[in-house]
Amino acid sequence: MSIKIHKSIIIFTVPFILVLLGVIFLILIFPPSGPVVANTPPTAPIVFITPTPAYDDDTLICSILFPSSDPDNDSISYTYIWVLNGTLTDIITDTVQANETMPNDVWQCYVTPFDGMNVGKNGTDTVVIEKRLPIEPSNTPPTAPVVSINPNPAYTNMSLFCNITTPSTDEDNDTIVYHYEWFVNGSVTGFTGPNLSSIHTYANDEWTCVVTPFDGQNYGPSGNDVIIIQNDGIPTPKNTPPTIPVVIISPDPAYSNDTLSCTISVPSNDSDNDTIIYLYEWYLNDNLTNLTGSTVFSNQTSVGDIWKCVVTPYDGIDYGFSADYTSIIHVVASGTYSLSPIIAYSCALGLYDISYSSFTFIDTGTTLTVQPLMNNGGYMIGASAAHGIINAIFVYPGGPTGCTETYTLVGDFITEDIWQATFTILFSNNCMGCLNVEWLITGTRI
């Protein structure tokens, strides 16, 4: 009888254990459902670098002007990152000491909030270091000289001499030099010496000599004298200045690897059949340079430069009106650029997985195409980056996971071979938990 009882126990126990294991298995596979509260990351803080402006002997402080807010009322902590001229530094506090800075440095501070679970968007500010110039003592400009034109009266066969009868005085005892300008009938002539040859004078012309003193630091008030040329009875032929030419700068548009050539497309005309020569002047960003030829070489230009060529005709007696043409130097955007940091992101249990270590720009002068394919869907496309501005986008509707993916690259070139931009991926609709991501990246031409 004990054996039968033993067998019945065995027969009863084995099914019971199997049922119990099945219940445990179902619990593990299908856990009880319940509300799960998602955490919301903190907002971006607003930061400000002081002092502004910043000089090379200043310590930089990155201050949080308006802190991040957290919808979940979580406690927020902040991390600091400093970028120098596009390169990440090892400074992770809110301060950069003055001995770390140099004139023309570009410092960027990035402050990232963290609520214990999620990282929020960073706040950023940028400052360019200026050189502090020594304070020099104030200078007193020289007084106006007294000027007279000789001979007086003057005839058409006489050269004119602009004499300083009473020199300027200078309270600082600085050495004074004088700048001369001649005007005829109220118009600029371009003559800048104290003497004027009689070949330039005609009866009834009103000539003015203006003399301006300069003490090495400041110009003083000018002195001047006026004389009217008398007719000596000998007829003197009147010269007609040459007409204004038409000039162009080629190539147009011009890129940073181009040599600029200022060409006279329509020459000046001279009714007296005088031989015409052309005087060239080049202005860079509205400042006169010392270039006096028709060419500016590519190693003298930079992206964003505004070059103006001014051409003045001269027939040996008179200057004609000047012509000018302006050209802006564009960036050669096409090329392959290594990325720092490398872009890598994976979500949706690996269904979405990207990694980019370089971008290739194809710029036609009208459009910019950024390769490779974004998640094998398509290229980011935007307007030409020839002016140094990058703004490209690709929208991938219904990607591999059924969600819409939007890729953007927005930034600008900081040199001819380096650009900085924000690369963003936005997810919308059934994206299986994929979160919006953003990188601040630097592209360096390979």
C-alpha positions in Angstrom: 0.0 0.0 0.0 2.9 2.4 0.7 4.1 1.8 -2.9 0.7 2.8 -4.4 0.5 5.9 -2.3 4.0 6.8 -3.4 3.1 6.4 -7.1 0.0 8.5 -6.7 2.0 11.3 -5.2 4.4 11.1 -8.1 1.5 11.1 -10.6 -0.1 14.1 -8.9 3.1 16.1 -8.4 4.6 16.1 -11.9 1.6 17.9 -13.6 1.5 20.4 -10.7 5.1 21.3 -11.2 4.6 21.7 -14.9 1.7 24.0 -14.4 3.6 26.1 -11.8 6.5 26.5 -14.2 4.2 27.6 -17.0 2.7 30.3 -14.8 6.1 31.6 -13.9 7.1 31.6 -17.6 4.0 33.7 -18.5 4.7 36.2 -15.7 8.3 36.6 -17.0 7.2 37.0 -20.6 4.2 39.2 -19.9 4.9 41.3 -16.8 2.0 43.1 -15.2 1.3 46.4 -17.0 1.2 49.7 -15.1 1.8 53.4 -15.7 5.4 54.4 -16.4 6.2 58.0 -15.9 8.7 59.3 -18.5 11.3 61.8 -17.4 11.5 65.2 -19.2 15.0 66.6 -19.7 15.8 70.1 -18.5 15.6 73.1 -20.8 18.7 74.8 -22.2 20.2 77.5 -19.9 21.1 81.0 -21.2 24.8 81.7 -20.7 27.0 84.7 -21.0 30.8 85.1 -21.1 32.2 88.1 -19.3 33.9 90.5 -19.6 32.6 91.8 -23.0 34.6 92.9 -24.8 37.4 90.6 -23.6 41.0 91.5 -23.9 44.2 89.3 -23.7 44.8 90.1 -20.1 41.2 89.3 -18.9 40.0 86.1 -17.2 36.9 84.7 -18.9 34.0 83.6 -16.8 31.0 81.7 -18.3 28.0 82.6 -16.2 24.5 81.2 -16.3 22.3 84.2 -16.9 19.0 82.2 -16.8 19.2 78.7 -15.4 17.5 75.6 -16.9 14.1 74.7 -15.8 12.9 71.1 -15.2 9.2 70.1 -15.6 9.7 67.2 -13.2 11.3 69.6 -10.5 14.4 67.5 -10.5 17.6 69.0 -9.2 19.8 70.2 -12.0 23.6 70.1 -12.2 25.7 71.7 -15.0 28.9 70.7 -16.9 31.1 73.1 -18.7 33.1 72.7 -21.9 35.3 75.3 -23.6 36.2 75.3 -27.3 39.2 77.3 -28.6 39.2 78.2 -32.3 37.0 75.2 -33.1 39.1 72.7 -31.0 37.9 71.2 -27.7 40.0 72.1 -24.7 40.4 70.2 -21.4 38.9 73.1 -19.4 35.8 71.9 -17.6 35.1 74.7 -15.2 33.4 78.1 -15.7 36.7 80.0 -15.9 39.5 80.5 -18.4 42.5 82.2 -17.0 44.0 85.2 -18.8 47.3 83.4 -19.5 45.3 80.9 -21.6 44.1 83.5 -24.1 45.7 85.4 -27.0 44.5 88.2 -29.3 42.0 87.0 -32.0 41.3 83.7 -30.1 37.6 82.6 -30.5 36.4 81.0 -27.2 33.1 79.2 -27.0 31.5 78.1 -23.7 29.0 75.2 -23.7 27.0 74.6 -20.5 25.0 71.3 -20.4 22.2 70.7 -17.8 21.6 67.2 -16.2 18.6 66.3 -14.0 20.0 63.0 -12.7 18.4 61.0 -15.6 18.6 63.0 -18.8 20.9 65.6 -20.4 19.2 68.7 -21.7 20.2 71.0 -24.6 23.3 73.1 -23.9 23.5 76.8 -23.7 26.4 78.5 -25.5 28.1 81.9 -25.9 31.1 83.1 -27.9 33.7 85.8 -27.4 36.7 87.0 -29.5 39.8 88.1 -27.7 41.0 91.6 -28.5 44.4 93.0 -27.9 44.6 95.6 -25.2 46.5 98.6 -26.6 48.6 100.8 -24.3 47.1 104.1 -23.4 49.1 106.9 -25.1 49.2 110.4 -23.9 46.9 112.8 -25.7 48.5 114.7 -28.6 47.8 118.4 -29.6 47.6 118.9 -33.4 49.7 121.6 -35.0 48.3 125.0 -35.9 47.3 126.1 -39.4 50.1 127.5 -41.6 49.9 130.7 -43.6 50.2 130.0 -47.3 50.8 132.1 -50.4 51.0 131.2 -54.1 53.7 132.9 -56.1 54.2 134.6 -58.5 51.3 136.9 -58.1 50.0 137.8 -60.6 50.6 134.6 -62.5 50.3 134.1 -66.3 49.8 130.9 -68.4 53.5 130.6 -69.1 54.5 130.7 -65.4 54.8 127.8 -63.0 53.2 128.2 -59.5 54.9 127.8 -56.2 53.0 127.2 -53.0 55.0 128.8 -50.2 54.5 128.5 -46.4 55.0 132.1 -45.2 54.2 131.3 -41.5 54.9 127.7 -40.4 52.6 125.8 -38.1 53.5 125.5 -34.4 53.2 122.3 -32.3 52.7 122.4 -28.5 54.3 118.9 -28.2 57.3 120.0 -30.2 56.6 117.2 -32.7 58.3 117.4 -36.1 55.8 118.8 -38.6 55.4 117.7 -42.2 53.1 119.3 -44.8 50.7 117.8 -47.3 50.0 119.8 -50.4 46.8 119.5 -52.6 46.0 121.6 -55.7 42.5 122.3 -56.8 41.4 123.9 -60.1 38.0 125.6 -60.3 37.0 123.7 -57.2 37.9 120.2 -58.6 40.6 117.8 -57.3 43.6 117.5 -59.6 45.7 114.8 -57.9 48.8 117.2 -57.8 50.3 116.9 -54.3 53.6 118.8 -54.4 54.5 122.4 -53.6 55.1 123.3 -57.2 52.8 123.2 -60.2 54.1 123.3 -63.8 52.7 125.9 -66.2 51.7 123.1 -68.7 48.7 122.6 -66.4 47.5 126.2 -66.2 45.1 128.1 -68.5 43.8 131.6 -68.6 41.0 132.3 -66.1 41.6 129.1 -64.2 41.2 129.5 -60.4 43.9 127.5 -58.6 43.8 126.8 -54.9 46.7 125.4 -52.9 45.7 123.7 -49.6 48.5 122.9 -47.1 47.7 120.6 -44.1 50.2 120.1 -41.3 50.8 116.6 -39.7 52.8 116.0 -36.5 53.0 112.2 -36.9 49.8 111.6 -34.9 47.2 114.3 -35.8 46.5 116.5 -38.8 46.0 120.2 -37.9 43.8 122.7 -39.7 44.8 123.6 -43.2 46.0 126.9 -44.7 45.3 127.8 -48.3 45.7 130.5 -51.0 43.9 131.2 -54.3 45.1 132.7 -57.5 43.5 133.3 -61.0 45.7 132.7 -64.0 46.1 135.7 -66.3 46.3 135.5 -70.1 49.8 136.4 -71.4 48.6 136.9 -74.9 50.0 133.6 -76.2 47.1 131.2 -77.0 47.5 127.9 -75.1 45.5 124.9 -76.3 43.1 123.5 -73.8 43.5 119.8 -73.0 40.5 117.5 -72.7 40.9 114.7 -70.1 40.2 111.1 -71.2 36.8 109.6 -70.8 35.9 107.1 -68.0 36.8 103.4 -68.9 34.7 100.3 -68.1 36.5 97.7 -66.0 35.7 94.2 -64.7 37.3 91.8 -62.3 37.5 88.2 -63.5 36.8 85.5 -62.8 33.3 86.4 -61.6 32.3 84.9 -59.2 35.8 84.6 -57.7 36.8 81.8 -55.3 39.6 81.6 -52.7 41.9 79.7 -55.1 41.4 82.2 -58.0 43.8 85.0 -59.0 41.9 88.3 -59.6 42.5 90.2 -62.8 41.2 93.8 -63.3 40.6 94.2 -67.0 39.6 97.3 -69.0 36.7 96.0 -71.1 36.0 99.4 -72.7 39.1 101.7 -72.9 39.0 105.5 -72.3 38.9 107.9 -75.3 41.0 111.0 -75.6 39.8 113.7 -78.0 43.3 115.2 -78.1 44.7 111.8 -79.2 47.0 111.8 -76.2 48.5 108.5 -75.1 46.5 107.2 -72.2 48.0 105.3 -69.3 45.9 103.7 -66.5 46.6 103.8 -62.8 45.4 100.9 -60.7 44.3 100.9 -57.0 43.0 98.0 -55.0 40.8 98.3 -51.9 40.4 95.5 -49.5 37.2 95.8 -47.3 37.1 99.5 -48.2 40.8 100.0 -47.1 43.4 101.2 -49.7 46.2 98.6 -50.2 49.7 99.2 -51.7 48.8 97.0 -54.8 49.1 99.1 -58.0 49.0 96.4 -60.7 46.1 94.8 -62.5 46.4 91.5 -60.6 45.8 90.2 -57.1 47.1 86.6 -56.5 45.1 83.9 -54.7 47.5 83.8 -51.7 46.6 87.4 -51.0 42.9 86.8 -50.7 40.7 85.1 -48.1 37.1 83.9 -48.0 34.6 86.8 -47.5 37.1 89.5 -48.7 35.6 92.4 -50.6 38.1 93.5 -53.3 37.5 96.7 -55.3 39.7 97.7 -58.3 39.8 101.4 -59.2 41.2 102.4 -62.6 42.0 106.0 -63.4 43.0 107.2 -66.9 45.7 109.8 -67.4 46.7 111.5 -70.7 49.9 113.1 -69.5 48.2 116.3 -68.6 44.8 115.5 -66.9 43.3 112.6 -65.1 39.9 111.4 -66.2 37.2 110.0 -64.0 37.9 106.7 -62.3 36.0 103.4 -62.9 35.7 100.6 -60.4 34.5 97.0 -60.0 33.9 95.0 -56.8 34.3 91.3 -56.2 33.6 89.1 -53.1 35.8 86.1 -52.5 33.7 82.9 -52.3 34.7 79.7 -50.5 35.5 76.5 -52.5 33.0 74.4 -50.6 33.3 71.2 -52.6 35.5 68.5 -51.0 35.6 65.8 -48.3 35.8 66.8 -44.6 36.6 64.6 -41.6 34.2 65.1 -38.7 35.0 65.8 -35.1 33.4 64.3 -33.2 32.3 61.3 -35.2 28.5 61.0 -35.5 27.1 57.7 -34.2 23.6 56.9 -33.0 21.6 53.7 -32.5 18.0 53.1 -31.3 14.9 51.0 -31.9 16.7 47.9 -30.8 19.3 48.5 -33.5 16.8 48.9 -36.3 18.1 52.5 -36.6 21.9 52.5 -36.6 24.1 55.3 -38.2 27.8 56.3 -38.0 29.5 59.0 -40.1 33.1 60.0 -39.8 33.2 62.3 -42.9 30.9 64.4 -45.1 31.5 65.1 -48.8 30.3 68.5 -50.1 29.3 68.9 -53.8 28.8 72.6 -54.5 27.7 73.7 -58.0 27.6 77.4 -57.1 23.8 77.1 -56.9 23.1 74.1 -54.7 25.0 72.2 -52.0 24.7 68.4 -51.7 26.0 66.7 -48.6 26.9 63.0 -48.9 26.7 60.2 -47.8 23.0 59.0 -47.8 21.3 59.8 -44.5 20.3 56.3 -43.2 20.4 55.1 -46.8 17.5 57.4 -47.6 18.8 60.5 -49.4 21.3 63.4 -49.3 21.0 66.6 -47.4 20.6 69.4 -49.9 20.6 73.2 -49.6 21.7 76.5 -51.2 25.3 76.9 -52.3 27.9 77.4 -49.5 30.0 79.6 -51.7 29.3 82.6 -49.3 30.5 80.5 -46.4 27.0 79.6 -45.0 26.0 75.9 -44.7 22.2 75.1 -44.5 21.2 71.7 -45.8 18.2 69.3 -45.0 16.9 65.9 -45.9 13.5 64.6 -44.8 13.1 60.8 -44.8 9.3 60.0 -44.5 8.5 56.5 -43.3 12.0 55.3 -42.8 13.0 51.7 -41.8 11.0 51.9 -38.6 8.0 53.6 -40.1 8.8 57.0 -38.5 9.8 60.3 -40.2 13.4 61.3 -39.9 14.6 64.9 -40.5 18.3 65.6 -40.9 19.8 69.1 -40.9 23.3 70.6 -41.1 23.5 74.3 -40.2 26.7 76.3 -39.8 29.4 78.2 -41.6 33.0 78.1 -42.8 35.5 79.6 -40.3 38.4 79.2 -42.7 38.8 78.0 -46.2 39.2 74.4 -45.1 37.3 74.2 -41.7 33.6 74.6 -41.0 31.6 74.3 -37.8 27.9 73.3 -37.8 25.1 71.7 -35.8 24.0 68.4 -37.1 20.5 67.4 -35.9 18.3 64.3 -36.3 14.6 64.7 -35.5 12.2 61.8 -35.1 8.4 62.0 -35.4 5.6 59.4 -35.5 6.1 55.7 -34.6 9.8 55.8 -33.9 10.1 53.1 -31.3 11.7 55.2 -28.6 14.2 57.0 -30.8 15.0 60.5 -29.4 16.0 63.7 -31.1 19.8 64.1 -31.1 22.2 66.9 -32.0 25.9 67.3 -32.4 28.2 70.4 -32.6 30.7 69.2 -35.2 33.8 70.5 -36.9 34.6 69.6 -40.5 38.2 69.7 -41.7 39.1 69.3 -45.3 40.9 66.1 -46.1 
